[in-house]
Amino acid sequence: MQKTKKSVAKRFKLSAKGKLVRRTPGFRHLLASKSTTSKRRASRDKLVAASHVEPLKRCLPFGL
């Protein structure tokens, strides 16, 4: 039986169309020094780069 890689499951999720989505790192602290623009950009989810998608999807055999 293939198990879900929990470290990957906590950091990524699959969208409805099967794309991998991630959060921007480093935005839980020191927010006063960051510009409004960068905070606004960081609040949006981002797609994982195409070269990283295949190995990460292998770590999520049951979707999530």
N, CA, C and O atoms as CSV, one atom per row, in Angstrom:
chain,resi,resn,atom,element,x,y,z
A,1,MET,N,N,0.841,-1.190,0.000
A,1,MET,CA,C,0.000,0.000,0.000
A,1,MET,C,C,0.880,1.244,0.000
A,1,MET,O,O,1.834,1.342,0.771
A,2,GLN,N,N,0.553,2.175,-0.858
A,2,GLN,CA,C,1.316,3.415,-0.907
A,2,GLN,C,C,0.742,4.419,0.082
A,2,GLN,O,O,-0.467,4.651,0.118
A,3,LYS,N,N,1.625,5.013,0.888
A,3,LYS,CA,C,1.173,5.963,1.890
A,3,LYS,C,C,1.351,7.395,1.391
A,3,LYS,O,O,2.201,7.673,0.545
A,4,THR,N,N,0.540,8.289,1.926
A,4,THR,CA,C,0.657,9.709,1.631
A,4,THR,C,C,1.857,10.275,2.370
A,4,THR,O,O,2.045,10.001,3.555
A,5,LYS,N,N,2.678,11.070,1.671
A,5,LYS,CA,C,3.808,11.750,2.301
A,5,LYS,C,C,3.260,12.961,3.036
A,5,LYS,O,O,2.875,13.950,2.413
A,6,LYS,N,N,3.223,12.884,4.366
A,6,LYS,CA,C,2.524,13.899,5.159
A,6,LYS,C,C,3.182,15.269,5.075
A,6,LYS,O,O,2.489,16.283,5.158
A,7,SER,N,N,4.496,15.326,4.913
A,7,SER,CA,C,5.160,16.624,4.796
A,7,SER,C,C,4.718,17.352,3.540
A,7,SER,O,O,4.629,18.579,3.531
A,8,VAL,N,N,4.437,16.600,2.475
A,8,VAL,CA,C,3.941,17.194,1.224
A,8,VAL,C,C,2.471,17.569,1.374
A,8,VAL,O,O,2.042,18.615,0.887
A,9,ALA,N,N,1.707,16.727,2.040
A,9,ALA,CA,C,0.271,16.976,2.201
A,9,ALA,C,C,0.009,18.257,2.995
A,9,ALA,O,O,-0.995,18.931,2.766
A,10,LYS,N,N,0.905,18.595,3.926
A,10,LYS,CA,C,0.729,19.799,4.731
A,10,LYS,C,C,1.049,21.071,3.955
A,10,LYS,O,O,0.523,22.139,4.268
A,11,ARG,N,N,1.910,20.962,2.941
A,11,ARG,CA,C,2.388,22.153,2.244
A,11,ARG,C,C,1.689,22.429,0.922
A,11,ARG,O,O,1.680,23.569,0.457
A,12,PHE,N,N,1.103,21.406,0.308
A,12,PHE,CA,C,0.507,21.552,-1.015
A,12,PHE,C,C,-0.909,21.010,-1.012
A,12,PHE,O,O,-1.265,20.169,-0.187
A,13,LYS,N,N,-1.715,21.504,-1.948
A,13,LYS,CA,C,-3.029,20.898,-2.143
A,13,LYS,C,C,-3.326,20.866,-3.629
A,13,LYS,O,O,-2.770,21.642,-4.408
A,14,LEU,N,N,-4.206,19.962,-4.008
A,14,LEU,CA,C,-4.606,19.833,-5.404
A,14,LEU,C,C,-5.844,20.678,-5.647
A,14,LEU,O,O,-6.796,20.640,-4.867
A,15,SER,N,N,-5.827,21.440,-6.729
A,15,SER,CA,C,-7.006,22.221,-7.098
A,15,SER,C,C,-8.031,21.285,-7.728
A,15,SER,O,O,-7.764,20.098,-7.915
A,16,ALA,N,N,-9.190,21.816,-8.050
A,16,ALA,CA,C,-10.258,21.003,-8.628
A,16,ALA,C,C,-9.856,20.417,-9.977
A,16,ALA,O,O,-10.307,19.331,-10.342
A,17,LYS,N,N,-9.013,21.128,-10.714
A,17,LYS,CA,C,-8.569,20.645,-12.026
A,17,LYS,C,C,-7.270,19.864,-11.952
A,17,LYS,O,O,-6.703,19.514,-12.988
A,18,GLY,N,N,-6.780,19.580,-10.733
A,18,GLY,CA,C,-5.615,18.728,-10.564
A,18,GLY,C,C,-4.285,19.450,-10.547
A,18,GLY,O,O,-3.239,18.806,-10.627
A,19,LYS,N,N,-4.296,20.785,-10.444
A,19,LYS,CA,C,-3.042,21.527,-10.369
A,19,LYS,C,C,-2.592,21.600,-8.907
A,19,LYS,O,O,-3.418,21.618,-7.994
A,20,LEU,N,N,-1.284,21.641,-8.700
A,20,LEU,CA,C,-0.744,21.739,-7.345
A,20,LEU,C,C,-0.633,23.204,-6.952
A,20,LEU,O,O,-0.126,24.025,-7.717
A,21,VAL,N,N,-1.108,23.525,-5.757
A,21,VAL,CA,C,-1.132,24.898,-5.272
A,21,VAL,C,C,-0.307,24.963,-3.989
A,21,VAL,O,O,-0.332,24.041,-3.173
A,22,ARG,N,N,0.428,26.069,-3.822
A,22,ARG,CA,C,1.257,26.249,-2.631
A,22,ARG,C,C,1.035,27.639,-2.057
A,22,ARG,O,O,0.500,28.520,-2.730
A,23,ARG,N,N,1.449,27.829,-0.813
A,23,ARG,CA,C,1.412,29.137,-0.170
A,23,ARG,C,C,2.794,29.777,-0.287
A,23,ARG,O,O,3.788,29.078,-0.487
A,24,THR,N,N,2.858,31.101,-0.164
A,24,THR,CA,C,4.144,31.788,-0.174
A,24,THR,C,C,4.814,31.600,1.185
A,24,THR,O,O,4.176,31.827,2.214
A,25,PRO,N,N,6.084,31.191,1.216
A,25,PRO,CA,C,6.762,31.005,2.496
A,25,PRO,C,C,7.175,32.329,3.121
A,25,PRO,O,O,7.361,33.321,2.416
A,26,GLY,N,N,7.316,32.347,4.434
A,26,GLY,CA,C,7.878,33.487,5.141
A,26,GLY,C,C,6.908,34.611,5.424
A,26,GLY,O,O,7.336,35.751,5.600
A,27,PHE,N,N,5.615,34.334,5.474
A,27,PHE,CA,C,4.664,35.412,5.717
A,27,PHE,C,C,3.801,35.177,6.949
A,27,PHE,O,O,2.592,35.409,6.939
A,28,ARG,N,N,4.454,34.711,8.011
A,28,ARG,CA,C,3.759,34.561,9.281
A,28,ARG,C,C,4.376,35.445,10.357
A,28,ARG,O,O,3.869,35.517,11.476
A,29,HIS,N,N,5.473,36.117,10.014
A,29,HIS,CA,C,6.145,36.970,10.993
A,29,HIS,C,C,6.878,38.091,10.263
A,29,HIS,O,O,7.072,38.034,9.048
A,30,LEU,N,N,7.280,39.107,11.016
A,30,LEU,CA,C,8.020,40.266,10.484
A,30,LEU,C,C,7.264,40.967,9.358
A,30,LEU,O,O,7.863,41.390,8.369
A,31,LEU,N,N,5.959,41.085,9.511
A,31,LEU,CA,C,5.142,41.659,8.447
A,31,LEU,C,C,5.220,43.178,8.396
A,31,LEU,O,O,4.904,43.774,7.366
A,32,ALA,N,N,5.634,43.815,9.484
A,32,ALA,CA,C,5.700,45.282,9.496
A,32,ALA,C,C,6.754,45.798,8.530
A,32,ALA,O,O,6.603,46.882,7.967
A,33,SER,N,N,7.817,45.035,8.334
A,33,SER,CA,C,8.904,45.478,7.463
A,33,SER,C,C,8.631,45.180,5.984
A,33,SER,O,O,9.346,45.673,5.112
A,34,LYS,N,N,7.620,44.393,5.704
A,34,LYS,CA,C,7.311,44.039,4.315
A,34,LYS,C,C,6.319,45.028,3.730
A,34,LYS,O,O,5.437,45.530,4.427
A,35,SER,N,N,6.474,45.301,2.444
A,35,SER,CA,C,5.619,46.302,1.800
A,35,SER,C,C,4.204,45.756,1.621
A,35,SER,O,O,3.985,44.544,1.621
A,36,THR,N,N,3.266,46.658,1.472
A,36,THR,CA,C,1.873,46.270,1.259
A,36,THR,C,C,1.734,45.449,-0.009
A,36,THR,O,O,0.968,44.487,-0.057
A,37,THR,N,N,2.486,45.838,-1.042
A,37,THR,CA,C,2.409,45.121,-2.316
A,37,THR,C,C,2.861,43.676,-2.165
A,37,THR,O,O,2.201,42.761,-2.657
A,38,SER,N,N,3.982,43.469,-1.487
A,38,SER,CA,C,4.482,42.106,-1.336
A,38,SER,C,C,3.560,41.276,-0.462
A,38,SER,O,O,3.395,40.079,-0.698
A,39,LYS,N,N,2.949,41.901,0.556
A,39,LYS,CA,C,1.994,41.170,1.403
A,39,LYS,C,C,0.746,40.785,0.616
A,39,LYS,O,O,0.203,39.695,0.795
A,40,ARG,N,N,0.303,41.671,-0.244
A,40,ARG,CA,C,-0.878,41.377,-1.064
A,40,ARG,C,C,-0.580,40.242,-2.042
A,40,ARG,O,O,-1.406,39.350,-2.231
A,41,ARG,N,N,0.588,40.276,-2.657
A,41,ARG,CA,C,0.969,39.205,-3.586
A,41,ARG,C,C,1.122,37.874,-2.868
A,41,ARG,O,O,0.770,36.824,-3.407
A,42,ALA,N,N,1.647,37.922,-1.654
A,42,ALA,CA,C,1.897,36.700,-0.907
A,42,ALA,C,C,0.610,36.063,-0.394
A,42,ALA,O,O,0.584,34.869,-0.095
A,43,SER,N,N,-0.458,36.855,-0.290
A,43,SER,CA,C,-1.699,36.305,0.234
A,43,SER,C,C,-2.373,35.380,-0.768
A,43,SER,O,O,-3.195,34.547,-0.387
A,44,ARG,N,N,-2.031,35.520,-2.054
A,44,ARG,CA,C,-2.622,34.660,-3.077
A,44,ARG,C,C,-1.875,33.330,-3.150
A,44,ARG,O,O,-0.662,33.275,-2.948
A,45,ASP,N,N,-2.607,32.272,-3.438
A,45,ASP,CA,C,-1.967,30.975,-3.649
A,45,ASP,C,C,-1.251,30.975,-4.988
A,45,ASP,O,O,-1.654,31.672,-5.919
A,46,LYS,N,N,-0.182,30.186,-5.079
A,46,LYS,CA,C,0.598,30.124,-6.303
A,46,LYS,C,C,0.657,28.690,-6.804
A,46,LYS,O,O,0.553,27.741,-6.026
A,47,LEU,N,N,0.824,28.547,-8.107
A,47,LEU,CA,C,0.974,27.228,-8.691
A,47,LEU,C,C,2.405,26.750,-8.521
A,47,LEU,O,O,3.341,27.549,-8.542
A,48,VAL,N,N,2.570,25.456,-8.354
A,48,VAL,CA,C,3.895,24.863,-8.240
A,48,VAL,C,C,4.509,24.808,-9.638
A,48,VAL,O,O,3.803,24.573,-10.618
A,49,ALA,N,N,5.816,25.022,-9.731
A,49,ALA,CA,C,6.515,24.986,-11.011
A,49,ALA,C,C,6.337,23.624,-11.671
A,49,ALA,O,O,6.284,22.593,-10.999
A,50,ALA,N,N,6.246,23.638,-12.986
A,50,ALA,CA,C,5.937,22.424,-13.755
A,50,ALA,C,C,6.945,21.304,-13.508
A,50,ALA,O,O,6.572,20.131,-13.496
A,51,SER,N,N,8.208,21.651,-13.314
A,51,SER,CA,C,9.233,20.623,-13.123
A,51,SER,C,C,9.110,19.913,-11.779
A,51,SER,O,O,9.648,18.819,-11.609
A,52,HIS,N,N,8.410,20.519,-10.822
A,52,HIS,CA,C,8.266,19.915,-9.497
A,52,HIS,C,C,6.961,19.138,-9.330
A,52,HIS,O,O,6.795,18.408,-8.353
A,53,VAL,N,N,6.049,19.289,-10.264
A,53,VAL,CA,C,4.704,18.744,-10.077
A,53,VAL,C,C,4.695,17.216,-10.017
A,53,VAL,O,O,4.074,16.640,-9.124
A,54,GLU,N,N,5.371,16.557,-10.951
A,54,GLU,CA,C,5.277,15.096,-11.059
A,54,GLU,C,C,5.756,14.372,-9.802
A,54,GLU,O,O,5.031,13.514,-9.299
A,55,PRO,N,N,6.951,14.678,-9.267
A,55,PRO,CA,C,7.363,13.975,-8.042
A,55,PRO,C,C,6.480,14.286,-6.841
A,55,PRO,O,O,6.290,13.431,-5.975
A,56,LEU,N,N,5.936,15.502,-6.778
A,56,LEU,CA,C,5.073,15.838,-5.649
A,56,LEU,C,C,3.735,15.111,-5.743
A,56,LEU,O,O,3.185,14.691,-4.725
A,57,LYS,N,N,3.209,14.959,-6.954
A,57,LYS,CA,C,1.944,14.230,-7.107
A,57,LYS,C,C,2.098,12.763,-6.741
A,57,LYS,O,O,1.147,12.126,-6.288
A,58,ARG,N,N,3.298,12.227,-6.939
A,58,ARG,CA,C,3.554,10.844,-6.549
A,58,ARG,C,C,3.482,10.684,-5.039
A,58,ARG,O,O,3.176,9.602,-4.538
A,59,CYS,N,N,3.764,11.767,-4.310
A,59,CYS,CA,C,3.715,11.720,-2.843
A,59,CYS,C,C,2.269,11.838,-2.329
A,59,CYS,O,O,2.007,11.590,-1.152
A,60,LEU,N,N,1.339,12.214,-3.210
A,60,LEU,CA,C,-0.068,12.368,-2.836
A,60,LEU,C,C,-0.919,11.370,-3.633
A,60,LEU,O,O,-1.651,11.773,-4.537
A,61,PRO,N,N,-0.833,10.089,-3.312
A,61,PRO,CA,C,-1.507,9.087,-4.142
A,61,PRO,C,C,-3.036,9.171,-4.070
A,61,PRO,O,O,-3.713,8.698,-4.983
A,62,PHE,N,N,-3.583,9.752,-3.023
A,62,PHE,CA,C,-5.037,9.782,-2.880
A,62,PHE,C,C,-5.610,11.168,-3.064
A,62,PHE,O,O,-6.728,11.441,-2.626
A,63,GLY,N,N,-4.860,12.051,-3.709
A,63,GLY,CA,C,-5.375,13.373,-3.990
A,63,GLY,C,C,-5.132,14.355,-2.864
A,63,GLY,O,O,-4.063,14.961,-2.796
A,64,LEU,N,N,-6.076,14.520,-2.004
A,64,LEU,CA,C,-6.106,15.488,-0.901
A,64,LEU,C,C,-6.672,16.738,-1.411
A,64,LEU,O,O,-6.800,17.708,-0.664
